[in-house]
Amino acid sequence: MPWSTRQLADLADTTVNTIRHYHHLGLLDEPERRHNGYKQYEVRHLVSLLRIRRLAELGVPLSQIGDVSADTDSTQGVLRNLDAELQRRIERLKKARTDIAAILRARASADVPAGFESVASRLSEADSSMIHIYGQLYDQNALADVQKMVEADTDDVSADIDRLPADADEETRKLLVERLARILTQNLIDYPWISDPASHLSKSGYVTAQTLVDAMSELYNPAQLAVIVQAGTLAQDRVCAMQKQSEKADGAPAPRRA
């Protein structure tokens, strides 16, 4: 007995619109019509529809279902590419589940930068934004080091800088510069690549530098920015002085024996 479009859709557990879409794409043959103009679907249409649905469930793009159904020379290649894409999708889903579990454990914000869930409570809005940007500019090794730096900040200086008003007095700024410089100096010693990050960049040096300047100028107020810049300069000067002192000590002549 011939089926109407609605009956065919019910048999195939799909919708009338889906069947019409398959007709439009040329995937499903148009059936003959009754004298009243209604379509008359037969078993062959049901089988074709079920086969199309099967391939769609496997993830075969509709644009390639015709070739796969015809079992052309490209079929194996299409299926291999599809399998590879499914594997990539599985890995993305696994990572998403791992990240969600970490967010739930830490009771962190859902948009916390990946890998920083456990230290999310120490990040200000500006710091979190900067780390998101770091993720586009630096490699994973550099980001892992940044996470360690955040973990090591037991002074809560980031929180104090976050609270610093734009019109903060000079004395308050100086105290923060000194506190931040101590932390940055240790970071430069522990992670020497900070002074020469070229090997950890995922973008060009110019793009990285310009992006960071623009981001910091927008995310921090003038007083905060001044503290960060001055502390960074002070930390660099201290590390350079230590290196010179070390080189001088290494090059000193051995003491004479009596």
C-alpha positions as CSV (number, residue, x, y, z in Angstrom):
1,M,0.0,0.0,0.0
2,P,1.4,3.4,-1.0
3,W,2.3,5.8,1.9
4,S,1.8,9.5,2.1
5,T,4.7,11.8,3.1
6,R,3.5,11.9,6.7
7,Q,3.2,8.1,6.9
8,L,6.7,7.7,5.4
9,A,8.1,10.1,7.9
10,D,6.5,8.2,10.8
11,L,7.8,4.9,9.5
12,A,11.4,6.3,9.3
13,D,11.2,8.2,12.6
14,T,11.9,11.5,10.8
15,T,9.9,14.6,9.7
16,V,8.1,15.7,6.6
17,N,10.4,18.6,6.3
18,T,13.4,16.3,6.4
19,I,12.0,14.2,3.5
20,R,11.3,17.4,1.5
21,H,14.9,18.5,2.2
22,Y,16.2,15.2,0.9
23,H,14.1,15.6,-2.2
24,H,15.5,19.1,-2.7
25,L,19.1,17.8,-2.4
26,G,18.3,15.0,-4.9
27,L,19.1,12.3,-2.3
28,L,15.6,10.9,-2.4
29,D,13.6,10.3,-5.6
30,E,10.3,12.0,-6.0
31,P,7.4,9.4,-6.0
32,E,4.5,9.3,-8.4
33,R,1.4,11.2,-7.4
34,R,-2.2,10.1,-7.1
35,H,-4.9,11.7,-9.2
36,N,-5.5,14.1,-6.3
37,G,-1.9,15.3,-6.4
38,Y,-0.7,13.5,-3.2
39,K,2.6,11.6,-3.3
40,Q,2.6,7.9,-3.3
41,Y,5.7,6.5,-1.6
42,E,6.7,2.8,-2.1
43,V,9.0,0.4,-0.3
44,R,12.0,1.5,-2.4
45,H,11.5,5.1,-1.1
46,L,11.4,3.8,2.5
47,V,14.5,1.8,2.0
48,S,16.3,4.8,0.4
49,L,15.2,7.0,3.2
50,L,16.4,4.6,5.9
51,R,19.8,4.3,4.2
52,I,20.1,8.1,4.0
53,R,19.2,8.3,7.7
54,R,21.8,5.6,8.5
55,L,24.6,7.5,6.8
56,A,23.5,10.8,8.3
57,E,23.6,9.1,11.8
58,L,27.1,8.0,11.1
59,G,28.0,11.6,10.4
60,V,28.4,11.5,6.7
61,P,27.7,15.1,5.4
62,L,24.6,15.3,3.2
63,S,26.6,16.6,0.4
64,Q,28.6,13.3,0.3
65,I,25.8,10.9,1.0
66,G,25.1,10.4,-2.7
67,D,28.7,9.3,-3.4
68,V,28.8,7.0,-0.3
69,S,25.5,5.4,-1.2
70,A,26.7,4.7,-4.7
71,D,29.8,3.1,-3.2
72,T,32.2,5.0,-5.5
73,D,36.0,5.0,-5.3
74,S,35.9,7.9,-2.9
75,T,33.7,6.0,-0.3
76,Q,36.5,4.6,1.7
77,G,38.3,7.9,1.8
78,V,35.1,9.7,2.9
79,L,34.6,7.2,5.7
80,R,38.3,7.4,6.8
81,N,38.1,11.2,7.0
82,L,34.9,10.9,8.9
83,D,36.4,8.5,11.4
84,A,39.3,10.8,11.9
85,E,37.0,13.7,12.5
86,L,34.9,11.7,14.9
87,Q,38.1,10.8,16.8
88,R,39.0,14.5,17.1
89,R,35.5,15.3,18.2
90,I,35.7,12.6,20.9
91,E,39.0,14.0,22.2
92,R,37.4,17.5,22.3
93,L,34.5,16.1,24.3
94,K,36.8,14.3,26.7
95,K,38.7,17.5,27.3
96,A,35.5,19.4,27.8
97,R,34.3,16.9,30.4
98,T,37.7,17.1,32.1
99,D,37.6,20.9,32.2
100,I,34.0,20.9,33.5
101,A,35.0,18.5,36.3
102,A,37.9,20.8,37.3
103,I,35.6,23.9,37.2
104,L,33.0,22.1,39.4
105,R,35.7,20.9,41.9
106,A,37.1,24.4,42.2
107,R,33.6,26.1,42.1
108,A,35.2,28.4,39.5
109,S,33.5,30.6,36.9
110,A,32.6,28.6,33.8
111,D,34.7,30.9,31.6
112,V,37.9,30.6,33.6
113,P,40.9,30.0,31.4
114,A,41.6,26.3,30.8
115,G,44.1,24.9,33.2
116,F,43.6,27.7,35.7
117,E,40.5,26.3,37.5
118,S,42.4,25.6,40.7
119,V,43.7,29.2,41.0
120,A,40.6,31.0,39.7
121,S,39.9,32.6,43.0
122,R,43.3,34.4,42.9
123,L,42.6,35.9,39.5
124,S,41.1,39.4,39.1
125,E,38.8,40.0,36.1
126,A,41.7,41.8,34.3
127,D,44.2,39.0,35.1
128,S,41.8,36.3,33.9
129,S,41.3,38.3,30.7
130,M,45.0,38.6,30.2
131,I,45.5,34.9,30.6
132,H,42.8,34.2,28.0
133,I,44.9,36.4,25.7
134,Y,48.1,34.6,26.7
135,G,46.5,31.4,25.5
136,Q,46.4,32.8,22.0
137,L,49.9,34.2,22.0
138,Y,52.0,31.6,24.0
139,D,52.4,27.8,23.8
140,Q,51.1,25.3,26.4
141,N,54.5,25.1,28.2
142,A,54.5,28.9,28.8
143,L,50.9,28.8,30.1
144,A,51.8,26.0,32.5
145,D,54.5,28.2,33.9
146,V,52.1,31.1,34.2
147,Q,49.8,28.9,36.2
148,K,52.7,28.0,38.6
149,M,53.5,31.7,39.0
150,V,49.9,32.4,40.0
151,E,50.0,29.5,42.5
152,A,53.3,30.9,44.0
153,D,51.8,34.3,44.6
154,T,51.0,34.0,48.3
155,D,51.4,37.7,48.8
156,D,48.0,38.4,47.2
157,V,49.6,41.4,45.5
158,S,47.4,40.8,42.5
159,A,44.3,41.4,44.6
160,D,45.7,44.6,46.0
161,I,46.6,45.9,42.5
162,D,43.1,45.0,41.4
163,R,41.7,47.3,44.1
164,L,44.1,50.1,43.3
165,P,42.1,53.2,42.2
166,A,43.3,55.3,39.2
167,D,44.1,58.2,41.5
168,A,46.1,56.2,44.0
169,D,48.8,58.2,45.9
170,E,52.5,57.8,45.1
171,E,53.3,56.1,48.4
172,T,50.7,53.4,47.9
173,R,52.0,52.8,44.4
174,K,55.6,52.5,45.6
175,L,54.7,49.9,48.1
176,L,52.9,47.8,45.5
177,V,55.8,48.2,43.0
178,E,58.2,46.8,45.6
179,R,56.0,43.9,46.5
180,L,55.3,43.0,42.8
181,A,59.0,43.5,41.9
182,R,60.0,40.8,44.4
183,I,57.6,38.3,42.8
184,L,58.6,39.3,39.3
185,T,62.3,39.0,40.1
186,Q,61.8,35.4,41.3
187,N,59.7,34.6,38.2
188,L,62.5,35.9,36.0
189,I,64.9,33.7,37.8
190,D,62.7,30.6,37.8
191,Y,61.5,31.0,34.2
192,P,64.3,32.7,32.2
193,W,62.3,32.4,29.0
194,I,60.2,35.4,30.1
195,S,63.1,37.7,29.2
196,D,63.3,36.1,25.7
197,P,59.9,34.4,25.0
198,A,60.5,33.9,21.2
199,S,60.6,30.1,21.5
200,H,57.3,30.0,23.3
201,L,55.3,32.3,21.0
202,S,52.5,31.0,18.7
203,K,52.2,34.4,16.9
204,S,54.9,36.8,15.6
205,G,56.9,38.8,18.1
206,Y,55.4,42.0,16.7
207,V,51.8,40.8,17.0
208,T,52.4,39.5,20.5
209,A,53.9,42.7,21.8
210,Q,51.3,44.9,20.2
211,T,48.4,42.8,21.5
212,L,49.8,42.8,25.0
213,V,50.3,46.6,25.0
214,D,46.8,47.1,23.7
215,A,45.2,44.7,26.2
216,M,47.0,46.0,29.2
217,S,46.2,49.6,28.3
218,E,42.5,48.7,28.2
219,L,42.3,46.3,31.1
220,Y,44.2,48.2,33.8
221,N,43.7,51.7,35.0
222,P,46.6,54.2,34.8
223,A,47.8,53.6,38.4
224,Q,47.7,49.8,38.0
225,L,49.5,50.0,34.7
226,A,52.2,52.2,36.2
227,V,52.7,49.8,39.1
228,I,53.0,46.8,36.7
229,V,55.4,48.6,34.3
230,Q,57.6,50.0,37.1
231,A,57.7,46.6,38.9
232,G,58.7,44.9,35.7
233,T,61.5,47.3,35.0
234,L,62.8,47.0,38.6
235,A,62.7,43.2,38.4
236,Q,64.7,43.2,35.2
237,D,67.3,45.6,36.6
238,R,67.7,43.4,39.7
239,V,68.1,40.2,37.7
240,C,70.7,41.9,35.4
241,A,72.6,43.1,38.5
242,M,72.5,39.5,39.9
243,Q,73.9,38.1,36.7
244,K,76.6,40.7,36.5
245,Q,77.6,40.0,40.1
246,S,77.6,36.2,39.3
247,E,79.8,36.7,36.2
248,K,82.1,38.9,38.2
249,A,82.4,36.3,40.9
250,D,83.0,33.5,38.3
251,G,85.7,35.6,36.6
252,A,87.6,36.5,39.8
253,P,91.1,35.1,40.2
254,A,91.6,32.3,42.7
255,P,93.2,33.6,46.0
256,R,96.9,33.1,46.4
257,R,98.2,30.5,48.8
258,A,100.5,31.7,51.5
